[in-house]
Amino acid sequence: MRVRAADWARDAEGIRAIDTSFTTDRVYRFARERGGLGFALALLTREALTKSYELPADDPGEGSFVAEADSGIIGFGRVEPPAWNGRAAVSHLYVAPADRGRGVGRALLDALDAHAAGASARCLFVETQNVNYPAVQFYLACGFALVGLDQSFYDPVEHSGEIALFLTRSLA
């Protein structure tokens, strides 16, 4: 497996073919601490939930990387240029289900990290959902820390019960 900068003309079909779905029976629930500004996330077991994400329809541009193996493209990641605060947002990070748990996601994150550092970012920032337990566990294992949440980030009709979780990791 190798990670390289994405070439949309060459890689678009392979990127769009990645299965972005996940299934989990665990979610985080928000709980406000009594009498203070603190909060907690409680891990709950629930009926299995499957969700998938849309991949870019058009060339996402600079900051895009693919992971490829002999079988073709097995992962895709993209990092936005750093914002005014030096924070570079990871806007996409997907690994084909058959290749998860094999270091592909970490390799893509390393490429995103290096690209962001080259653009003078101070940290990587990622947003995911309380229902995406596998992603939260992945980011925590990769050195990210939970820095906040937003209960009103998603449309409550389209994404009922979902809370945005924000995580960051300092760049080396």
N, C-alpha and C positions, 0 to 999 in steps of 0.2 A: 504494500500500500504506500502511496505517496500523496503528498498534498502539494498543490500548485495553484497559482493564480488562475482564476476562471477565464476562459475565452468563450464568450457567449455564442459566437457563431459556431464554434465547434462543440460546445458543451450544453447548449440549451435543452436539447432533447433528453440527454442523460440526467440533467438537473431536474427537469419536470417529471421524470419517471420515478424519482425517489418517493417511497411511501413514507409520508410524514406522520402517520398515525401512531398513537400510543394507546394502550389499554391499562387501566389501573383500577384497583379496588380500594385505594387509599387517597384521601384528600385532606387538606388542611382546613380547619374551621377557625375563624377569627373569634377571639374572646377579649372583651375589654376588661381590664382590671378594675375592681371597685375603687372609687374614690381617687383615681389618679389618671395620669395621661398614658400609662403603660398599656400594653396589649400582649396577648399570647396567641400562638397558633397551636391548636390541638389537632393531633393526627386522628382521623376517624377512618374506620373501615366501612365500606359501603358496597352496594351492588356495583359490579364492574361497569366502567365507563370507557368508551372508546371515542377518541377525538382525533381529527387531523387538521393540518394547516395548509394554507395556500402557498405555493412557491411563486416566485416572481414570474410575471407574464412577459416582461421585457428585460432587457439587459440591466442588471442592477449596478453595473459599473465597477469602478475601482473599489478595492476592499473585499472583493468576492473571491472565494477559494473553493476548490473542489478536492475531494479525496477520491482517488481512483485506485482500483485493483485490476487484476487481469479481466475480471468480469465487467468492468466499466466503472462509471461514477457511482460511488457508494455513500458520498456525503457532500454537503454543501454548507458553506458558512459565509456570512457577510458582516462586516463591521463598518459603521458609519464613520465619517471623519469626526474628529473631536469637536465638541460644541465649545461655546465660550468658556465653560468651566473645566475644560480639559478632559471631559468624560467622553469616551468613544462607545457608542451603543452597538451591541450585537443585535442586528435586526433579523438574522436568520442563522439557524444552526440545526441541521438535520442529518441524521445518519440512517441509512437503510436498516430496517429491522434485523435482518440476518447478520449485519455487521456491528450491531450495538454490543457494547461490552468488550470490544477488541482494541480499544485505544484510538479509534477513528475520531471520535468527538474531541478527545484531548489533543490530538494532532491538529485538527482544525482550529481549536481554540489557541494553540500555540502560534499558528499562522496569523490568526486575527490579532493576537497579542503583539506579535512582532510588527505587523502592519500599523497598528495603532501607536505603538511606541515610536515607530519611524515618522509618524505624523505629530509627534510631541504630545500624545495623550498621556494623562496621568493614571487613568484607570479604565477598565472595561465595565460597562453597565449592561445589565440584561433585565428584561421584564418577562415574567412568565405567570402562569395562573396557579391558584391554590389547588386546582384539580389536576395539574400536571406534576404529580408526585415524582415520576421518574426524572423529569428535568430538574426539579428542585434538588433531588438527591445528587444528580450529576454535577450541578453547579457547586453545591456545597463540597463535594469530594474534590473539585478542581480549585478550591481555595476561595470561592466567592463567599460573601457574607450577606445575610439579609439586612437591608438597610431601610426598608419601608414597605408600605402597602397602600392600596387605594381601593376602597370598597365601591367607588362610583366610576371606575375607569372604563368598565365594559357596559354595553347596552344591557339593561336588566331583563329585557324580553329575549333577546338573542342569546345571551350568556347568563342565564339565571343561576344564581348562586356562585358565580365566579368572582374572585378577588384578584387584583393585580398584585404580584409580589415583585419587588425590586431588589436586585442583588448587584454587588460590585466586587471587583478584585483589582487591587493595585497592580500596576505594571512594574516589572523588575527593572 
